[in-house]
Amino acid sequence: MSIQDAGGASELATLPGHDAGEPVEAAKVIQGRSPWRLAYERLRRDRAAVVSAAVILIIVACAIGAPVFAAITGHGVNEQFRHNGLSVEGFPVAPGSHFLLGTDDQGRDLLVRIAYGARPSLLVGVVTSAITVTFGAIMGLMAGYFGRVVDTVISRIIDVTLSIPFLLFAVALAAVSGGGSLWLVIVVLSIFGWSSVARIVRGQVFSIREREYIEAARSLGASPWRIMFIDIVPNVIAQVIVYASLLIPLSIVAEATLSYLTIGVQPPTADWGAMIASSQAVYTVAWWDLVFPGVALLITTLAFNIFGDGVRDAFDPRADRLFV
Amino acid sequence: METAAAATSATPSTDVLLRLTDVVKHFPVRSSSLFRRTAGAVHAVDGVSLEVRRGETLGLVGETGCGKSTLARCITRLYEVTSGTVEFDGADISRLTASQMRPYRREMQMIFQDPYGSLNPRRRVGSIIGDPFAIHGIASGQDRKRRVQEAMELVGLNPEHYNRFPAEFSGGQRQRIGIARALALRPKLVICDEPVSALDVSIQAQVINLLSDLQRELDLTYIFIAHDLSVVRHVSDRVAVMYLGKVGEIGPSEDIYQKGRHPYTQALLSAVPVPDPKQMQQRARIVLVGDVPSPLDPPSGCRFHPRCPKARDRCVTEDPPLVSRLGDPEIHAAACHFPVEVGEDISLSTPQISESERVIEEGLVGNA
């Protein structure tokens, strides 16, 4: 990099035009720390966020490494242990040395199923957030930047999607498409999720659009797409990321809800919501069937929520100035 | 408006870089967002005709809301003009499409008022100054970087600060970044929209000197918008005074300051502070009553009549043309039926029009 040239720097330091008090650092690459870098550094210092990130990583590792649980215990995820997995009366077996977290109403190993059950939750959480946020941000960007007719049309679509009862729509869609599936869950959650992202982005873009640097770009002859993606997106992306990180736990809970209502993954696939649903028949004698999947869901959503809060604080340093 | 055109076309047209003819910009005001109806229009610019000659600096002064910035944005086509034409270098650019406009965008640039608002906080300075090269596909990669650093050097910035963010610079340095961006493509016309009014006084002088150095070096033509008359006097060859979307008076800088013909010009000049308390006390200040009338419904006749100390009945009914008055040279034109003589003290005049036509501040009347 030619800007490392020290001779040039000392020459420039003597230029008469420099404003007073300008630091001139010679023989050193001068690289401003980007807002991303600053946000990352703030996130690193946030202990709650770091801990929750570690928890999230462990959950992700469990989901990916679910077959390892199956291999170690020797219990397949859908394998029913009719002889030692169910009591004589046909009730689930309590946690013990053979089944660490007990068995469910079908005599399957709860530990292995909880590990596998993390997969649909995380998949739906991440994929739905990604789709929702990308689509919502693009719609909000267009509504906010072009305004007028585009804005009116997009805003009315948002109003309509927000006024449709979400659960009723999901049940109806499952009935029409002949049973639920994971993809149905993702589609339903995305259809209802994008509108709030679009609203947030639209509002932001409305205010950014009036800034002088947008006028400057227009007077230079920049195209609307260039202005949207080079000048506006970097200013709204932080908010979008914060929203996305808070949307993941919401989607996970929504997925569990839909699976509980049998709209989501179909048996015998392991899923936390479906496990909670099937525990209803036996929880009076087998509390572990209800508690362990519930705790798994709780820990996951809590970790994502705390991490999402950390991301928001990292992007909005004014928040921590209030308390420090 | 023919008289106005006659007054401004006195100079040979060959060295005219920019000619505005009867430029009008109205902003329609709509009542509600659901059922859009046009309820009226803000007459931001209402028939401005003027010329800017190659190499000169035209100062544009007037109070807030008089349409200076709107006019600037009509010239650079950030706003579409409602009617009238903008001729740049002999070609009418007021009806061009965005793609037809692109080559002209290289030749005219703006420097903005707010050094904080005019630079994208999320982008590095090198990328901001590199924008003109990127948008017009002139240079990329190392070539662009070299040109950006040249531009930074030109305005007195350290080219090594290429990778910094706007937040790491002071107000004056930020304005230099804005100037570097505007001058990167070596435009012919630069419109400075209050380039120093957001800066500290000590920095103002530096930036103004930089602008005049660059004008000499790069053969620039400036339109310099300001509400600070002393700054405008320092930089301008000619000055145009705007009031409520119209040019009230235009002429060589010294003429305007020595023998301003329009009572509004006089009022503006009397408001400029003098760095001598004794002189300041002795000087008669012309205090205008009220605010600028609403541009939604501008006054009839001469737009200044409700606040003018010299107003007569004719001012209420008849819009005065912008022509030279009281034997002034043709390049000094004023839109006033009763122009001010040199030495006349208009702070003592009283308007002779019916009270319903005047702006009367109740508080002031009560105290008097």
Interface residues (C-beta under 8 A of the other chain):
Chain A: I3 G8 A9 L12 A13 L15 P16 G17 H18 D19 G21 E22 V24 E25 V29 I30 Q31 G32 R33 S34 P35 R211 E212 Y213 E215 A216 A217 R218 S219 L220 G221 A222 S223 R226 I230 D231 P234 N235
Chain B: R73 T76 L78 A98 M101 R102 R105 R106 Q109 M110 F112 Q113 D114 G117 S118 L119 N120 P121 R122 R123 R124 V125 I128 D131 P132 I135 H136 Q149 E153 V155 G156 L157 N158 P159 E160 H161 Y162 N163 R164 F165 E168 S170 G172 Q173 R176 G178 R181 I203 Q206 L210
